[in-house]
Amino acid sequence: MENSRLRQQQAAASGVPSNSIIVCLLAALGSISLISLLSDTTRSHTTVHGWSLSTVPTHRSSRMNSIHRRPLSPLPLLQASSTSSSSSSNDDESLFEYDLAVVGGGVVGVQAALVAASGFYSKRVCLIDAPREAGVLMAGDGEDLSIGAPTGLFSKALRDTSKRIKVSTLRGMGLREDSIWNEIINSCVDLASSNAQDIRRQMEENGVDYIEGLASFPDHDSDDHGGDTHSLRVVKRNVDGTDEQVRIVTSDKILVATGSTPFRQSGIPFDGKRIFDSDSINQLDFLPKSIAITGSGIIAVEFAKIFRNLGVDVTMIIRDKSPRNALMKIGLDKDVAATLVADMVRSGIKIERNAQVGAFIMDDKNPRAPITISIEAKGGGPRPAGAPEEIRVNCYLAAVGRKPNTSKLNLEAAGIDVDEYGGIVVDSRLCTNAKGDNVFAAGDVLGRPFLASTGTAQGIASINSMFSRSEQPMCDADDPTCVESGASQAGASFDPASLAANPFAVPSGIWSTPEAAYFGLSLQQAQEVGIDAGEGIALYSECLRGRVFSPNGLLKIVFEKPAGRILGVHICGDDACELIHYGMELVNGRRTVQDLTTRLFAAVTFHEMYRLAAEDGIDPALGRKRRAAAGKALAKRNRIQQAKASSSIM
């Protein structure tokens, strides 16, 4: 209503009726019925040449019975918000429809669009997304559950559900397997739907127009603004894949944030029914009794623990001889990696080392029949004596990395360079080499490190870059350990290569059970760059909350000698992904282990481990005695609990 009154006031000031302005604007899009328009100028939904113009759709909150990929449901009409006039441009005579067009509806694209549309900038912004092409989470009623969410939304929802729903209990109650799986999936859908609805609310409140369709840069020989880096060709497709509607969207600036897709190994018959990648696993429509997972990185570990918590027999197939070494390669501290591997083994996860998958034998007539997978030695050939050469499982998951999602953008038409993996090449401003110097990119589409937090920071930095907002440097140029990594800053620290190699850039977390997280340098990394460093360790069982609720895990602090400045924090245990942010502030704030020994922490919290780890770093002998005593007490408690469990069974 406020926007409507504002338009009427502006029209009155210019001496032109507000209805006439609406007519002129819509007439530019094509022939319309003036009579029908003037008879209902306040309606919220108008169709012009097959394009539906409306506010960002609000979906009802309901319990969905299933989720599936977009191609399984009809594609709704292409929609764009009628609130675009509320995001006024600084130049009413602009040559373009929008100040900014964001391509990609994930967490990076949505957050960047919201920053540009609200507050300091107040730009005219549209978000172009093609959920059908991406194969994202969809509810049974066609709701896009992944808008504004990270790639790992399904795994995070499934993890949360696996912690709350005890499959063994439901089975003990006599529930059928399909009923148990429906309960699990419905819980995931509820979590995802709540997030999606809130994202739509934020977009609507900030006047971000939503356009559904596949965006690409027009070809040079096209009649549709060919070779123009201010134009995007947006195609809405039918369910059968044919083009239904095509429109051209023009914008002063363009941000590409189309994310990434899973890397698929050749020779694996992915079918979306029993054989999945880390995205298509959201199509799983039954609770498997067993699963094989290829990979040893963050995604593979997360799914391994999720399915194990759901009572599934899990076999991990890794190419490395040591799972601990494999985790160290992605940045984990050696003790944190060892703790995580020990927990996986203790939970019953089988790990086939120095191996790879070979042939797949499936019953095509029975989608629930077990799959027989041959296992080869790394690089091919027979495995050592005694090692299994084949396994039978209900389904298979390949989680072996991701690659930038750029293949359908027609980047070459805009003169945009990509690297050998398909990632968009950007400069320190996160700007591409597009001819108009107006196309930016952020997130997974740039390549490593493929983290939602990093991508979001890049998205915000790109907005500040393109609209020329800068801040004063935070770091001394002579200090190599200080990095300007604030989310509002653009510069060398946001270059993809720098981010991948810089341990101070962003906290990293593994949402397994238990969680693992780290920020800053490990002891080995510190020593490799010539820093005389030490470390202090605290076990979860040393603090009161850990002893009572979650005794398995550790927190480690890496510090510079002799000053005691904290260089890194590494955690494995409950709430590690939350605890790491205090560690990040310690590193960025240049705090010392001496500072921590005098800090007061609230009672019965995991944060007490920070003080215990600092004390261990200052007095290692005392720390070893304390850990030994805590370890003995924990072992005794575990023996008593095991004895009670055995007696109850008898």
ABEGO torsion letter per residue (X at the ends): XAAAAAAAAAAAAAGBBAAAAAAAAAAAAEBBBAAAAAABAABABBBBGGBBBBBBBBBBBBBBABBBBAAABBBBBBBBBAAAAABBBABAABABABABBBBEABAAAAAAAAAAABEAAGBBBBBBBBAAAAGBBBBAAGBBAABGBBAAAAAAAAAAAAAABBAAAAAAAGBBAAAAAAAAAAAAAAAAAAAAAAAAAAAAAAGBBBBBEBBBBBBAABABGBGBAABBBBBBBBAAGBBABBBBBBBABBBBBAEBBBBBBBGBBBAGAABBBAAAAAABABBBABBBBBEABAAAAAAAAAAAAAGBBBBBBBABABAAAAAAAAGBBAAAAAAAAAAAAAAGBBBBBGBBBBBBBBBAABAABBBBBBBBBBGEEBBBBGBBABBBBABBBBBAEBBBBAAAAGAAAAGBBBBAAGBBBBBAAGBBABAAGABBBBEAAAEOAGBAAAAAAAAAAAAAAAAGBBBBBABBAABAABBBABAABBEAAABAAAAAABAAABBBBBBBOBBBBBBEBBAAAAAAAGBBBBBBBBBAAABAAAAAABABEBBBBBBBOAAGBBABBBBBEBGAAAAAAAAAAAAAAGBBAAAAAABBBBBGBAAAAAAAAAAAAABAAAAAAAAAAAAAAAAAAAAAAAAAAAAAAX
